[in-house]
Amino acid sequence: MKTGRFYGVGVGPGEAELMTLKAVRVIKDASVIAVPRSADSSVDGLSKALSIVEQVVSLVGKEILELDFPMTRDREALGASRRKAAGAIGAHLKAGRDAVFLTLGDPFFYSTFGYLIPYVRADAPGAPIEVVPGVTSFCASAARALRPVAEAGESVAVIPAAYDMNDIRAALVAFDTVVLMKVNKTMDKIIDILAESGLEDKAVFVSRAGWPGERIVTDIASLRGETLDYFSLIIIRKGRERGMR
Ligand SMILES: C[S@@+](CC[C@H](N)C(=O)[O-])C[C@H]1O[C@@H](n2cnc3c(N)ncnc32)[C@H](O)[C@@H]1O
């Protein structure tokens, strides 16, 4: 029997209209839809990715696989959850059914999808794997804030701000624009770094870009002490090329 095809599909950052035509077609044609059920992609217990898709594609008759990915750095626990998820997906692929793994934004930009690939390959060898790119959250945030990410010769760094604060300091020195993802838990430290670097007025904070409840904040210091939403990022653009126009 022909093996099913495994797709990583980016559904964009949250507005259904930002799904690509290819994403819609691939999701329509697949019989199995897999979604992560971890804190990083769920909103009030619902999969955000699924709620975007439901606005455009009928899910009636499709099997929805809700997969658990714990938010942990424990390698064994991560490996076990990925193996289990790949087993659930692989069972459908081996039965000839196409399966789609939904990702907010783009599947190859800080997504679980990339980690799943070797496990799915091991579980269902020979199943073709394809990626449908999506609009990333930082591009959507830049659009909502009406701020270009980079122009002309400007360089860009993207840093997940949940880890080493020195990476942020170094990037702010070396790059013209720095995008900080996952800023919700380290905001106060980021505010300090921006103040140290004199870059507070170059930063914009965007939360839930394009969703109801979206926030766009340019007075970054005003966010000190707040409990912030996981779906938040900051774009800092020093603007090297401004004077060249
Ligand atoms: C695990 S990463 C996923 C990135 C996603 N694959 C993409 O292409 O943008 C999660 C981080 O993306 C950012 N993010 C995702 N959706 C967002 C949105 N609608 N508005 C602002 N930031 C968002 C936040 O920084 C969040 O912590």
Ligand as a Chemical Component Dictionary entry (heavy atoms), coordinates in Angstrom:
data_LIG
# 
_chem_comp.id                   LIG 
_chem_comp.type                 NON-POLYMER 
_chem_comp.pdbx_formal_charge   0 
_chem_comp.three_letter_code    LIG 
# 
loop_
_chem_comp_atom.comp_id 
_chem_comp_atom.atom_id 
_chem_comp_atom.alt_atom_id 
_chem_comp_atom.type_symbol 
_chem_comp_atom.charge 
_chem_comp_atom.model_Cartn_x 
_chem_comp_atom.model_Cartn_y 
_chem_comp_atom.model_Cartn_z 
_chem_comp_atom.pdbx_ordinal 
LIG C1  C1  C 0  7.476 28.576 19.716 1  
LIG S1  S1  S 1  7.577 30.175 18.974 2  
LIG C2  C2  C 0  6.647 29.877 17.516 3  
LIG C3  C3  C 0  7.023 30.783 16.373 4  
LIG C4  C4  C 0  6.185 30.518 15.135 5  
LIG N1  N1  N 0  6.455 29.203 14.570 6  
LIG C5  C5  C 0  6.428 31.584 14.069 7  
LIG O1  O1  O 0  6.661 31.237 12.892 8  
LIG O2  O2  O -1 6.346 32.771 14.374 9  
LIG C6  C6  C 0  6.464 31.052 19.978 10 
LIG C7  C7  C 0  6.802 32.541 20.053 11 
LIG O3  O3  O 0  6.386 33.166 18.836 12 
LIG C8  C8  C 0  5.935 34.487 19.112 13 
LIG N2  N2  N 0  4.541 34.600 18.656 14 
LIG C9  C9  C 0  3.786 33.622 18.126 15 
LIG N3  N3  N 0  2.591 34.090 17.733 16 
LIG C10 C10 C 0  2.601 35.425 18.013 17 
LIG C11 C11 C 0  1.665 36.489 17.817 18 
LIG N4  N4  N 0  0.479 36.271 17.243 19 
LIG N5  N5  N 0  2.024 37.735 18.224 20 
LIG C12 C12 C 0  3.236 37.979 18.773 21 
LIG N6  N6  N 0  4.165 37.008 18.974 22 
LIG C13 C13 C 0  3.849 35.756 18.605 23 
LIG C14 C14 C 0  6.093 34.715 20.622 24 
LIG O4  O4  O 0  7.351 35.308 20.837 25 
LIG C15 C15 C 0  6.071 33.299 21.148 26 
LIG O5  O5  O 0  6.721 33.203 22.407 27 
# 
loop_
_chem_comp_bond.comp_id 
_chem_comp_bond.atom_id_1 
_chem_comp_bond.atom_id_2 
_chem_comp_bond.value_order 
_chem_comp_bond.pdbx_ordinal 
LIG C1  S1  SING 1  
LIG S1  C2  SING 2  
LIG S1  C6  SING 3  
LIG C2  C3  SING 4  
LIG C3  C4  SING 5  
LIG C4  N1  SING 6  
LIG C4  C5  SING 7  
LIG C5  O1  DOUB 8  
LIG C5  O2  SING 9  
LIG C6  C7  SING 10 
LIG C7  O3  SING 11 
LIG C7  C15 SING 12 
LIG O3  C8  SING 13 
LIG C8  N2  SING 14 
LIG C8  C14 SING 15 
LIG N2  C9  SING 16 
LIG N2  C13 SING 17 
LIG C9  N3  DOUB 18 
LIG N3  C10 SING 19 
LIG C10 C11 SING 20 
LIG C10 C13 DOUB 21 
LIG C11 N4  SING 22 
LIG C11 N5  DOUB 23 
LIG N5  C12 SING 24 
LIG C12 N6  DOUB 25 
LIG N6  C13 SING 26 
LIG C14 O4  SING 27 
LIG C14 C15 SING 28 
LIG C15 O5  SING 29 
# 
